[in-house]
Amino acid sequence: MTDLKRKLKELLIERLKFEDMSPEDIPDDEPLFAGGLGLDSIDALEIVVMLESEFGIRVKNEGSARDNFRSISALADFVEQRIAEQQPQA
């Protein structure tokens, strides 16, 4: 498990108050919504707030958010891509 995936899992557990879960309980590629963890639209908003406060990432497009929030792996890829885009070009 990469450090970023672990951090995202820890943040989800903390923010969504999954008190009886550990990062190891959340598979990287299992859906976060519709099955999987069974998150809902309120949880999605909490993820948006989490990304903004923890990583300085703004999520503007609901459609892209749906794709990027489908699993921990997809979320980690999204965060890595957005962080890379924020880095000054050499």
N, C-alpha and C positions, 0 to 999 in steps of 0.2 A: 504494500500500500504506500503510495507516495505521500510525502508530507502534506501536500496541498489537499489530497483526498481525505486524509486523516483529520486535518484542520476543519474542512467543510463538514465532515460527519460530526465532529465534536461541537461545532457551532450549531448545527441543526438540532442535535440532542439538547443542547443548552437552551436555544431560543424557542424550540417547540415543546420544551418541557417533557421530553421522553426520558423520564427519570430511571426507568428500569432497563435502559438500553446502553450498550457500549458501541464504540465505532466498529468493532468487529461484527456486530449484529446487522450492519447495513451493508449489503453487497454493492460493489461498485457499479454493476450494470443492471441492477433491479430497478424497475420503475419507481419513481418517487410518488407519482400520482396514479390514480386508476389501477388499483391493485398495488402490489409492492407495499410501500409504507402507507398508502392510502391518504396522502396529503390532499388538501382541498385549496380553494382559491384564497382563503385567509392565510393559509400556510405559505402560499406563493408570495403573497404580499410581505410576509415576514422574511422570506428569502431575499426579496428585493431590498428590504431595509438592511438586512444583514450584509449583503454585498456592498451596499453603499457605505455603511459604517465601518466595516472591517477592511475593505479593499479599495474604497473610493470609486466603485464602479456604479454607474447609473444605467438602469435598464429602462429604455424608453418604449420599445416595441413589444407589445404583448405577444404577438405571433412568434417572434424570435425567442422570447422568454420561454414560451411553451416548449420549443425544441431544445433549448439550452438547459432547461430544468428537468428533463426527462429522467436523468439518472445522476448519480454522483460523478461518474466518468464524464458525462456531457457537461455537467456544471464545472468540473475542474478544467476541462478544455476551454470552456467559455471564459473562466476567470484568467487562465494563463494567456489567452488571446488578448483579452482586454487590457491586462497589465502590460503586455508587450506593446500594444498600441499606444499606451500612455508614456512609454519610455521615450526620451528624446532621441531623435535619429542622429547617428554619428556622422 
